[in-house]
């Protein structure tokens, strides 16, 4: 019976392909898989790791002022002589009596009545701002004349000490947004921080029109 021929050369060649010669192994020893780090791919080598940005505190919270702002005057009385057919104006001032910068905000029951030239703002120490209160003609009022006249309307003036970490914007639009955000965040995290004052506005009754009995004799802002 003829002897079966084996092909030892295949085994030898495979061994050489896998391990190489002893001299090559001494010159270039195989890396230890436990300590060897994978070589970076071209994509990884070209990727530059950007430094992490410092995370700033998203919440800006105001502090309670030591003293109330000064309102002058505290009452505004308008005239019913022309039946509120013509627009009327009155002014009052808000003065910061603090040694620190404060933020203020005005709030009323109806967003568009009465109308104010400033709804919020920033006051530096001892600084004042003049606010115009505008009463439009009666045909532009949100509700009937009888629902507004003969009552004491209250506008709430809120104030907070501006935190040192807050950057005060320079443009009116950005300033409005920043102050609004400050009050919203403080109300959510520390609702008892703000100081409240009330500006009172009187709209006398028009002759021949009486207020409905079912409506309260006064209106105030929702806080």
PyMOL commands that set and color helices and strands:
alter all, ss='L'
color gray80, all
select helices_A, chain A and resi 8-19+22-27+42-46+138-140+145-147+172-189
alter helices_A, ss='H'
color red, helices_A
select strands_A, chain A and resi 70-72+75-78+88-95+102-107+115-116+120-123+128-135+151-161+195-203+218-219
alter strands_A, ss='S'
color yellow, strands_A
deselect
rebuild
show_as cartoon
